[in-house]
Amino acid sequence: MLLPPDLRDWVPEDDLVHFVIEAVDRLPLESFRVNHRGTGDKQFPPHMMLALLIYRYANGLFSSRKI
């Protein structure tokens, strides 16, 4: 199975995820702490992590273990 260039192509156009991603991309997240020292595991982009949390909370999944 081949993946599309953008995985959002598989999500219906009226899904909440498109709104959440667009809204989070407009937020100024420069103040988020990012590990620039190179120690520890590679970090995920702050925009992606915030969008994931907002989307899952909006869908009623509050457990970080289940996310």
C-alpha positions as CSV (number, residue, x, y, z in Angstrom):
1,M,0.0,0.0,0.0
2,L,1.4,3.4,-1.0
3,L,0.9,6.4,1.2
4,P,-0.3,9.7,-0.3
5,P,2.1,12.6,-0.2
6,D,-0.1,14.2,2.5
7,L,-2.0,11.9,4.9
8,R,-4.7,14.5,5.2
9,D,-5.9,13.3,1.8
10,W,-7.4,10.3,3.5
11,V,-9.4,12.4,6.0
12,P,-12.8,13.7,4.9
13,E,-12.9,17.4,4.1
14,D,-15.4,18.2,6.9
15,D,-13.4,16.6,9.7
16,L,-12.3,18.7,12.7
17,V,-8.7,17.9,12.2
18,H,-8.3,20.3,9.3
19,F,-9.6,23.2,11.4
20,V,-7.4,22.3,14.3
21,I,-4.2,22.1,12.2
22,E,-5.0,25.4,10.5
23,A,-5.7,27.1,13.9
24,V,-2.5,25.8,15.5
25,D,-0.4,26.8,12.5
26,R,-1.5,30.4,13.1
27,L,-0.4,30.4,16.7
28,P,3.0,31.9,17.7
29,L,4.7,28.9,19.3
30,E,8.3,30.3,19.3
31,S,8.3,30.4,23.1
32,F,7.9,26.6,23.4
33,R,11.0,25.0,24.8
34,V,12.9,22.9,22.2
35,N,16.1,21.0,23.1
36,H,18.8,22.5,20.9
37,R,21.6,20.8,22.8
38,G,21.1,17.6,20.9
39,T,20.8,15.4,24.1
40,G,18.0,13.0,24.6
41,D,15.5,11.8,22.0
42,K,14.6,13.8,19.0
43,Q,11.7,16.0,19.7
44,F,8.4,16.2,17.8
45,P,7.5,19.6,16.3
46,P,5.5,21.7,18.9
47,H,2.8,22.5,16.4
48,M,2.1,18.9,15.7
49,M,2.0,17.9,19.3
50,L,-0.4,20.7,20.3
51,A,-2.6,20.0,17.3
52,L,-2.7,16.3,18.3
53,L,-3.7,17.1,21.9
54,I,-6.4,19.6,20.9
55,Y,-7.9,17.2,18.4
56,R,-7.9,14.2,20.8
57,Y,-9.4,16.4,23.6
58,A,-12.1,17.6,21.2
59,N,-13.0,14.0,20.5
60,G,-13.2,13.1,24.2
61,L,-9.9,11.2,24.6
62,F,-8.1,12.7,27.6
63,S,-5.7,9.9,28.5
64,S,-2.1,10.5,27.3
65,R,-1.5,6.8,27.4
66,K,-4.3,6.1,24.9
67,I,-3.2,9.0,22.6
